[in-house]
Protein backbone atom coordinates (compact mmCIF):
# COMPACT_ATOMS: atom_id res chain seq x y z
CA UNK A 1 0.00 0.00 0.00
CA UNK A 2 2.89 2.33 0.89
CA UNK A 3 4.56 1.52 -2.41
CA UNK A 4 1.38 2.40 -4.36
CA UNK A 5 1.21 5.80 -2.68
CA UNK A 6 4.83 6.48 -3.60
CA UNK A 7 4.14 5.47 -7.19
CA UNK A 8 1.11 7.80 -7.39
CA UNK A 9 3.15 10.72 -6.06
CA UNK A 10 5.91 9.92 -8.55
CA UNK A 11 3.49 9.95 -11.48
CA UNK A 12 1.89 13.18 -10.29
CA UNK A 13 5.15 15.11 -9.99
CA UNK A 14 7.10 13.40 -12.78
CA UNK A 15 6.92 16.35 -15.24
CA UNK A 16 8.16 18.76 -12.58
CA UNK A 17 11.02 16.50 -11.50
CA UNK A 18 12.07 15.93 -15.09
CA UNK A 19 12.17 19.66 -15.63
CA UNK A 20 14.32 20.22 -12.54
CA UNK A 21 16.65 17.39 -13.53
CA UNK A 22 17.09 18.85 -17.01
CA UNK A 23 17.83 22.31 -15.67
CA UNK A 24 20.63 21.43 -13.27
CA UNK A 25 21.91 18.02 -14.46
CA UNK A 26 21.58 16.40 -11.01
CA UNK A 27 19.94 13.02 -10.43
CA UNK A 28 16.75 12.87 -8.38
CA UNK A 29 18.48 10.38 -6.06
CA UNK A 30 21.14 12.97 -5.26
CA UNK A 31 18.49 15.63 -4.70
CA UNK A 32 16.61 13.35 -2.32
CA UNK A 33 19.78 12.67 -0.33
CA UNK A 34 20.68 16.34 -0.08
CA UNK A 35 17.12 17.30 0.82
CA UNK A 36 17.35 14.92 3.79
CA UNK A 37 20.60 16.54 4.92
CA UNK A 38 22.94 14.06 3.21
CA UNK A 39 25.59 15.45 0.84
CA UNK A 40 27.50 12.62 -0.82
CA UNK A 41 31.25 13.15 -1.09
CA UNK A 42 34.36 11.00 -0.85
CA UNK A 43 36.53 11.46 2.24
CA UNK A 44 39.07 14.05 1.11
CA UNK A 45 41.88 12.92 3.45
CA UNK A 46 41.32 9.16 3.33
CA UNK A 47 40.23 8.28 -0.18
CA UNK A 48 39.22 4.62 -0.59
CA UNK A 49 38.20 3.60 -4.10
CA UNK A 50 37.31 -0.01 -4.98
CA UNK A 51 38.00 -0.95 -8.59
CA UNK A 52 37.95 -4.62 -9.48
CA UNK A 53 39.43 -6.48 -6.48
CA UNK A 54 41.81 -3.62 -5.61
CA UNK A 55 41.17 -1.10 -2.84
CA UNK A 56 43.00 2.08 -3.76
CA UNK A 57 43.92 4.18 -0.72
CA UNK A 58 45.24 7.65 -1.54
CA UNK A 59 46.86 6.37 -4.74
CA UNK A 60 48.08 2.95 -3.49
CA UNK A 61 46.36 -0.28 -4.57
CA UNK A 62 45.79 -2.73 -1.70
CA UNK A 63 44.39 -6.28 -1.75
CA UNK A 64 42.42 -8.22 0.84
CA UNK A 65 44.34 -11.37 -0.12
CA UNK A 66 47.70 -9.88 0.90
CA UNK A 67 49.28 -9.80 4.33
CA UNK A 68 48.83 -6.75 6.55
CA UNK A 69 52.25 -5.17 5.86
CA UNK A 70 51.24 -3.30 2.65
CA UNK A 71 48.16 -2.00 4.47
CA UNK A 72 50.10 -0.80 7.50
CA UNK A 73 52.62 0.90 5.23
CA UNK A 74 49.86 2.69 3.29
CA UNK A 75 47.60 3.55 6.24
CA UNK A 76 50.52 4.62 8.46
CA UNK A 77 51.98 3.77 11.86
CA UNK A 78 49.33 5.53 13.92
CA UNK A 79 47.41 2.40 14.99
CA UNK A 80 46.62 0.41 18.13
CA UNK A 81 47.29 -3.32 17.94
CA UNK A 82 44.92 -5.50 19.97
CA UNK A 83 45.15 -9.25 20.54
CA UNK A 84 41.59 -10.52 20.41
CA UNK A 85 39.34 -13.27 19.00
CA UNK A 86 36.52 -13.35 16.46
CA UNK A 87 34.69 -16.35 17.94
CA UNK A 88 36.73 -18.86 15.94
CA UNK A 89 40.25 -17.52 15.52
CA UNK A 90 42.82 -15.61 17.47
CA UNK A 91 43.24 -12.28 15.69
CA UNK A 92 45.43 -9.20 15.61
CA UNK A 93 43.29 -6.09 15.34
CA UNK A 94 44.89 -2.92 13.99
CA UNK A 95 42.75 0.08 14.95
CA UNK A 96 43.21 3.47 13.32
CA UNK A 97 41.48 5.89 15.69
CA UNK A 98 42.24 8.95 13.55
CA UNK A 99 40.72 7.41 10.38
CA UNK A 100 37.89 5.37 11.86
CA UNK A 101 38.85 1.98 10.39
CA UNK A 102 39.94 -1.44 11.70
CA UNK A 103 42.05 -4.14 10.04
CA UNK A 104 41.71 -7.74 11.27
CA UNK A 105 44.44 -10.35 10.79
CA UNK A 106 44.11 -14.05 11.65
CA UNK A 107 47.10 -15.07 13.76
CA UNK A 108 47.13 -18.67 12.53
CA UNK A 109 47.85 -17.90 8.86
CA UNK A 110 48.61 -14.13 8.90
CA UNK A 111 45.76 -13.48 6.45
CA UNK A 112 43.46 -10.47 6.48
CA UNK A 113 39.92 -11.51 7.38
CA UNK A 114 38.20 -8.12 7.62
CA UNK A 115 38.62 -4.39 7.01
CA UNK A 116 35.89 -2.30 8.57
CA UNK A 117 34.70 1.31 8.46
CA UNK A 118 33.31 2.71 11.72
CA UNK A 119 30.48 4.83 10.31
CA UNK A 120 28.57 7.62 12.04
CA UNK A 121 25.28 6.68 13.68
CA UNK A 122 22.56 7.44 11.12
CA UNK A 123 20.28 10.30 12.09
CA UNK A 124 17.27 8.17 11.14
CA UNK A 125 18.19 5.06 13.17
CA UNK A 126 16.00 3.88 16.03
CA UNK A 127 17.31 5.11 19.40
CA UNK A 128 18.77 2.43 21.67
CA UNK A 129 17.92 -0.32 19.17
CA UNK A 130 20.58 -2.74 17.94
CA UNK A 131 20.25 -4.44 14.59
CA UNK A 132 21.34 -8.06 14.01
CA UNK A 133 24.07 -6.65 11.76
CA UNK A 134 25.47 -4.29 14.41
CA UNK A 135 25.50 -7.10 16.99
CA UNK A 136 27.32 -9.42 14.59
CA UNK A 137 29.86 -6.75 13.64
CA UNK A 138 30.58 -6.01 17.29
CA UNK A 139 31.28 -9.71 17.83
CA UNK A 140 33.82 -9.53 15.02
CA UNK A 141 35.81 -6.75 16.65
CA UNK A 142 34.84 -7.34 20.28
CA UNK A 143 34.50 -4.19 22.36
CA UNK A 144 37.38 -2.55 20.50
CA UNK A 145 36.43 0.09 17.96
CA UNK A 146 38.04 3.27 16.64
CA UNK A 147 37.63 6.40 18.76
CA UNK A 148 36.53 8.41 15.71
CA UNK A 149 33.99 7.64 13.01
CA UNK A 150 34.90 7.36 9.34
CA UNK A 151 33.47 10.47 7.70
CA UNK A 152 31.89 10.94 4.28
CA UNK A 153 32.15 8.05 1.79
CA UNK A 154 34.25 5.61 -0.19
CA UNK A 155 33.87 4.86 -3.90
CA UNK A 156 32.81 1.40 -5.09
CA UNK A 157 32.65 1.13 -8.88
CA UNK A 158 32.37 4.94 -8.97
CA UNK A 159 29.36 4.88 -6.61
CA UNK A 160 29.75 6.77 -3.33
CA UNK A 161 28.90 4.60 -0.33
CA UNK A 162 28.72 5.93 3.22
CA UNK A 163 26.21 6.67 5.98
CA UNK A 164 23.59 7.66 3.39
CA UNK A 165 20.12 6.42 2.46
CA UNK A 166 20.00 3.30 0.25
CA UNK A 167 19.30 4.70 -3.23
CA UNK A 168 18.72 2.76 -6.45
CA UNK A 169 22.34 3.00 -7.62
CA UNK A 170 23.48 1.12 -4.50
CA UNK A 171 20.64 -1.41 -4.67
CA UNK A 172 21.57 -2.13 -8.29
CA UNK A 173 25.15 -2.91 -7.26
CA UNK A 174 24.48 -4.82 -4.02
CA UNK A 175 22.28 -7.87 -3.58
CA UNK A 176 19.99 -8.15 -0.55
CA UNK A 177 21.01 -10.82 1.99
CA UNK A 178 18.45 -9.92 4.66
CA UNK A 179 16.05 -7.04 5.19
CA UNK A 180 18.90 -4.97 6.66
CA UNK A 181 22.00 -6.48 5.03
CA UNK A 182 23.40 -6.23 1.50
CA UNK A 183 26.44 -7.80 -0.18
CA UNK A 184 28.65 -7.13 -3.19
CA UNK A 185 31.45 -9.30 -4.61
CA UNK A 186 34.48 -7.34 -5.79
CA UNK A 187 35.91 -9.50 -8.59
CA UNK A 188 39.37 -9.04 -10.11
CA UNK A 189 39.77 -7.78 -13.64
CA UNK A 190 42.21 -9.56 -15.96
CA UNK A 191 45.15 -7.38 -14.94
CA UNK A 192 44.54 -7.97 -11.21
CA UNK A 193 44.21 -11.78 -11.21
CA UNK A 194 47.95 -12.23 -10.62
CA UNK A 195 47.92 -9.68 -7.78
CA UNK A 196 44.81 -10.33 -5.70
CA UNK A 197 41.61 -12.29 -5.18
CA UNK A 198 37.90 -11.49 -5.01
CA UNK A 199 36.55 -10.19 -1.71
CA UNK A 200 33.16 -9.28 -0.29
CA UNK A 201 31.66 -5.95 0.71
CA UNK A 202 28.89 -6.01 3.32
CA UNK A 203 26.48 -3.18 4.08
CA UNK A 204 24.29 -3.08 7.16
CA UNK A 205 21.37 -0.65 7.36
CA UNK A 206 18.91 0.78 9.85
CA UNK A 207 15.34 -0.52 10.05
CA UNK A 208 13.88 2.92 9.44
CA UNK A 209 12.70 4.78 6.40
CA UNK A 210 14.74 6.07 4.79
CA UNK A 211 16.90 2.96 5.13
CA UNK A 212 20.33 4.37 6.05
CA UNK A 213 23.68 2.57 5.80
CA UNK A 214 25.21 2.15 9.27
CA UNK A 215 27.84 -0.60 8.69
CA UNK A 216 30.42 -1.08 5.93
CA UNK A 217 32.90 -3.97 5.87
CA UNK A 218 35.26 -5.71 3.45
CA UNK A 219 35.84 -9.34 4.37
CA UNK A 220 37.23 -12.73 3.45
CA UNK A 221 35.11 -15.53 4.86
CA UNK A 222 36.53 -18.83 6.08
CA UNK A 223 33.42 -20.33 4.50
CA UNK A 224 35.01 -19.77 1.10
CA UNK A 225 37.63 -22.40 2.05
CA UNK A 226 37.28 -26.13 1.71
CA UNK A 227 36.83 -28.23 4.84
CA UNK A 228 40.37 -29.51 4.46
CA UNK A 229 41.76 -25.96 4.28
CA UNK A 230 39.89 -25.02 7.44
CA UNK A 231 41.37 -28.02 9.24
CA UNK A 232 44.88 -27.10 8.13
CA UNK A 233 44.50 -23.57 9.52
CA UNK A 234 44.06 -24.89 13.05
CA UNK A 235 46.37 -27.91 12.76
CA UNK A 236 49.52 -27.50 14.87
CA UNK A 237 51.59 -28.87 17.73
CA UNK A 238 51.44 -26.94 21.01
CA UNK A 239 54.36 -26.04 23.28
CA UNK A 240 53.97 -29.37 25.13
CA UNK A 241 54.07 -31.43 21.94
CA UNK A 242 50.34 -32.20 21.92
CA UNK A 243 48.63 -32.30 18.53
CA UNK A 244 45.94 -29.63 18.00
CA UNK A 245 43.24 -30.27 15.36
CA UNK A 246 40.98 -27.26 15.96
CA UNK A 247 39.73 -24.59 18.32
CA UNK A 248 36.57 -23.87 20.29
CA UNK A 249 35.15 -21.00 22.34
CA UNK A 250 34.69 -21.51 26.09
CA UNK A 251 31.14 -20.22 26.64
CA UNK A 252 31.94 -19.15 30.22
CA UNK A 253 35.08 -17.12 29.55
CA UNK A 254 34.75 -16.59 25.76
CA UNK A 255 38.37 -17.69 25.43
CA UNK A 256 39.42 -19.51 22.26
CA UNK A 257 40.91 -22.83 23.38
CA UNK A 258 42.72 -25.58 21.46
CA UNK A 259 40.83 -28.75 20.55
CA UNK A 260 43.25 -31.64 20.78
CA UNK A 261 43.26 -34.31 18.11
CA UNK A 262 41.53 -37.60 18.78
CA UNK A 263 43.36 -40.84 18.05
CA UNK A 264 40.93 -41.42 15.19
CA UNK A 265 41.91 -38.10 13.60
CA UNK A 266 45.62 -38.88 13.97
CA UNK A 267 45.14 -42.32 12.42
CA UNK A 268 43.20 -40.78 9.53
CA UNK A 269 46.02 -38.29 8.91
CA UNK A 270 48.51 -41.15 8.70
CA UNK A 271 46.31 -42.94 6.18
CA UNK A 272 46.02 -39.81 4.04
CA UNK A 273 49.79 -39.27 4.05
CA UNK A 274 50.40 -42.93 3.14
CA UNK A 275 48.29 -42.67 -0.02
C-alpha positions as CSV (number, residue, x, y, z in Angstrom):
1,X,0.0,0.0,0.0
2,X,2.9,2.3,0.9
3,X,4.6,1.5,-2.4
4,X,1.4,2.4,-4.4
5,X,1.2,5.8,-2.7
6,X,4.8,6.5,-3.6
7,X,4.1,5.5,-7.2
8,X,1.1,7.8,-7.4
9,X,3.2,10.7,-6.1
10,X,5.9,9.9,-8.5
11,X,3.5,9.9,-11.5
12,X,1.9,13.2,-10.3
13,X,5.2,15.1,-10.0
14,X,7.1,13.4,-12.8
15,X,6.9,16.3,-15.2
16,X,8.2,18.8,-12.6
17,X,11.0,16.5,-11.5
18,X,12.1,15.9,-15.1
19,X,12.2,19.7,-15.6
20,X,14.3,20.2,-12.5
21,X,16.7,17.4,-13.5
22,X,17.1,18.8,-17.0
23,X,17.8,22.3,-15.7
24,X,20.6,21.4,-13.3
25,X,21.9,18.0,-14.5
26,X,21.6,16.4,-11.0
27,X,19.9,13.0,-10.4
28,X,16.7,12.9,-8.4
29,X,18.5,10.4,-6.1
30,X,21.1,13.0,-5.3
31,X,18.5,15.6,-4.7
32,X,16.6,13.3,-2.3
33,X,19.8,12.7,-0.3
34,X,20.7,16.3,-0.1
35,X,17.1,17.3,0.8
36,X,17.3,14.9,3.8
37,X,20.6,16.5,4.9
38,X,22.9,14.1,3.2
39,X,25.6,15.4,0.8
40,X,27.5,12.6,-0.8
41,X,31.2,13.2,-1.1
42,X,34.4,11.0,-0.9
43,X,36.5,11.5,2.2
44,X,39.1,14.1,1.1
45,X,41.9,12.9,3.4
46,X,41.3,9.2,3.3
47,X,40.2,8.3,-0.2
48,X,39.2,4.6,-0.6
49,X,38.2,3.6,-4.1
50,X,37.3,0.0,-5.0
51,X,38.0,-0.9,-8.6
52,X,37.9,-4.6,-9.5
53,X,39.4,-6.5,-6.5
54,X,41.8,-3.6,-5.6
55,X,41.2,-1.1,-2.8
56,X,43.0,2.1,-3.8
57,X,43.9,4.2,-0.7
58,X,45.2,7.7,-1.5
59,X,46.9,6.4,-4.7
60,X,48.1,3.0,-3.5
61,X,46.4,-0.3,-4.6
62,X,45.8,-2.7,-1.7
63,X,44.4,-6.3,-1.7
64,X,42.4,-8.2,0.8
65,X,44.3,-11.4,-0.1
66,X,47.7,-9.9,0.9
67,X,49.3,-9.8,4.3
68,X,48.8,-6.7,6.5
69,X,52.2,-5.2,5.9
70,X,51.2,-3.3,2.7
71,X,48.2,-2.0,4.5
72,X,50.1,-0.8,7.5
73,X,52.6,0.9,5.2
74,X,49.9,2.7,3.3
75,X,47.6,3.6,6.2
76,X,50.5,4.6,8.5
77,X,52.0,3.8,11.9
78,X,49.3,5.5,13.9
79,X,47.4,2.4,15.0
80,X,46.6,0.4,18.1
81,X,47.3,-3.3,17.9
82,X,44.9,-5.5,20.0
83,X,45.1,-9.2,20.5
84,X,41.6,-10.5,20.4
85,X,39.3,-13.3,19.0
86,X,36.5,-13.3,16.5
87,X,34.7,-16.3,17.9
88,X,36.7,-18.9,15.9
89,X,40.2,-17.5,15.5
90,X,42.8,-15.6,17.5
91,X,43.2,-12.3,15.7
92,X,45.4,-9.2,15.6
93,X,43.3,-6.1,15.3
94,X,44.9,-2.9,14.0
95,X,42.8,0.1,15.0
96,X,43.2,3.5,13.3
97,X,41.5,5.9,15.7
98,X,42.2,8.9,13.5
99,X,40.7,7.4,10.4
100,X,37.9,5.4,11.9
101,X,38.8,2.0,10.4
102,X,39.9,-1.4,11.7
103,X,42.0,-4.1,10.0
104,X,41.7,-7.7,11.3
105,X,44.4,-10.3,10.8
106,X,44.1,-14.0,11.7
107,X,47.1,-15.1,13.8
108,X,47.1,-18.7,12.5
109,X,47.9,-17.9,8.9
110,X,48.6,-14.1,8.9
111,X,45.8,-13.5,6.4
112,X,43.5,-10.5,6.5
113,X,39.9,-11.5,7.4
114,X,38.2,-8.1,7.6
115,X,38.6,-4.4,7.0
116,X,35.9,-2.3,8.6
117,X,34.7,1.3,8.5
118,X,33.3,2.7,11.7
119,X,30.5,4.8,10.3
120,X,28.6,7.6,12.0
121,X,25.3,6.7,13.7
122,X,22.6,7.4,11.1
123,X,20.3,10.3,12.1
124,X,17.3,8.2,11.1
125,X,18.2,5.1,13.2
126,X,16.0,3.9,16.0
127,X,17.3,5.1,19.4
128,X,18.8,2.4,21.7
129,X,17.9,-0.3,19.2
130,X,20.6,-2.7,17.9
131,X,20.3,-4.4,14.6
132,X,21.3,-8.1,14.0
133,X,24.1,-6.6,11.8
134,X,25.5,-4.3,14.4
135,X,25.5,-7.1,17.0
136,X,27.3,-9.4,14.6
137,X,29.9,-6.8,13.6
138,X,30.6,-6.0,17.3
139,X,31.3,-9.7,17.8
140,X,33.8,-9.5,15.0
141,X,35.8,-6.8,16.6
142,X,34.8,-7.3,20.3
143,X,34.5,-4.2,22.4
144,X,37.4,-2.6,20.5
145,X,36.4,0.1,18.0
146,X,38.0,3.3,16.6
147,X,37.6,6.4,18.8
148,X,36.5,8.4,15.7
149,X,34.0,7.6,13.0
150,X,34.9,7.4,9.3
151,X,33.5,10.5,7.7
152,X,31.9,10.9,4.3
153,X,32.2,8.1,1.8
154,X,34.2,5.6,-0.2
155,X,33.9,4.9,-3.9
156,X,32.8,1.4,-5.1
157,X,32.6,1.1,-8.9
158,X,32.4,4.9,-9.0
159,X,29.4,4.9,-6.6
160,X,29.8,6.8,-3.3
161,X,28.9,4.6,-0.3
162,X,28.7,5.9,3.2
163,X,26.2,6.7,6.0
164,X,23.6,7.7,3.4
165,X,20.1,6.4,2.5
166,X,20.0,3.3,0.2
167,X,19.3,4.7,-3.2
168,X,18.7,2.8,-6.5
169,X,22.3,3.0,-7.6
170,X,23.5,1.1,-4.5
171,X,20.6,-1.4,-4.7
172,X,21.6,-2.1,-8.3
173,X,25.1,-2.9,-7.3
174,X,24.5,-4.8,-4.0
175,X,22.3,-7.9,-3.6
176,X,20.0,-8.2,-0.5
177,X,21.0,-10.8,2.0
178,X,18.4,-9.9,4.7
179,X,16.1,-7.0,5.2
180,X,18.9,-5.0,6.7
181,X,22.0,-6.5,5.0
182,X,23.4,-6.2,1.5
183,X,26.4,-7.8,-0.2
184,X,28.7,-7.1,-3.2
185,X,31.4,-9.3,-4.6
186,X,34.5,-7.3,-5.8
187,X,35.9,-9.5,-8.6
188,X,39.4,-9.0,-10.1
189,X,39.8,-7.8,-13.6
190,X,42.2,-9.6,-16.0
191,X,45.1,-7.4,-14.9
192,X,44.5,-8.0,-11.2
193,X,44.2,-11.8,-11.2
194,X,48.0,-12.2,-10.6
195,X,47.9,-9.7,-7.8
196,X,44.8,-10.3,-5.7
197,X,41.6,-12.3,-5.2
198,X,37.9,-11.5,-5.0
199,X,36.6,-10.2,-1.7
200,X,33.2,-9.3,-0.3
201,X,31.7,-5.9,0.7
202,X,28.9,-6.0,3.3
203,X,26.5,-3.2,4.1
204,X,24.3,-3.1,7.2
205,X,21.4,-0.7,7.4
206,X,18.9,0.8,9.9
207,X,15.3,-0.5,10.1
208,X,13.9,2.9,9.4
209,X,12.7,4.8,6.4
210,X,14.7,6.1,4.8
211,X,16.9,3.0,5.1
212,X,20.3,4.4,6.0
213,X,23.7,2.6,5.8
214,X,25.2,2.1,9.3
215,X,27.8,-0.6,8.7
216,X,30.4,-1.1,5.9
217,X,32.9,-4.0,5.9
218,X,35.3,-5.7,3.5
219,X,35.8,-9.3,4.4
220,X,37.2,-12.7,3.4
221,X,35.1,-15.5,4.9
222,X,36.5,-18.8,6.1
223,X,33.4,-20.3,4.5
224,X,35.0,-19.8,1.1
225,X,37.6,-22.4,2.0
226,X,37.3,-26.1,1.7
227,X,36.8,-28.2,4.8
228,X,40.4,-29.5,4.5
229,X,41.8,-26.0,4.3
230,X,39.9,-25.0,7.4
231,X,41.4,-28.0,9.2
232,X,44.9,-27.1,8.1
233,X,44.5,-23.6,9.5
234,X,44.1,-24.9,13.1
235,X,46.4,-27.9,12.8
236,X,49.5,-27.5,14.9
237,X,51.6,-28.9,17.7
238,X,51.4,-26.9,21.0
239,X,54.4,-26.0,23.3
240,X,54.0,-29.4,25.1
241,X,54.1,-31.4,21.9
242,X,50.3,-32.2,21.9
243,X,48.6,-32.3,18.5
244,X,45.9,-29.6,18.0
245,X,43.2,-30.3,15.4
246,X,41.0,-27.3,16.0
247,X,39.7,-24.6,18.3
248,X,36.6,-23.9,20.3
249,X,35.1,-21.0,22.3
250,X,34.7,-21.5,26.1
251,X,31.1,-20.2,26.6
252,X,31.9,-19.1,30.2
253,X,35.1,-17.1,29.5
254,X,34.8,-16.6,25.8
255,X,38.4,-17.7,25.4
256,X,39.4,-19.5,22.3
257,X,40.9,-22.8,23.4
258,X,42.7,-25.6,21.5
259,X,40.8,-28.8,20.6
260,X,43.2,-31.6,20.8
261,X,43.3,-34.3,18.1
262,X,41.5,-37.6,18.8
263,X,43.4,-40.8,18.1
264,X,40.9,-41.4,15.2
265,X,41.9,-38.1,13.6
266,X,45.6,-38.9,14.0
267,X,45.1,-42.3,12.4
268,X,43.2,-40.8,9.5
269,X,46.0,-38.3,8.9
270,X,48.5,-41.1,8.7
271,X,46.3,-42.9,6.2
272,X,46.0,-39.8,4.0
273,X,49.8,-39.3,4.1
274,X,50.4,-42.9,3.1
275,X,48.3,-42.7,0.0
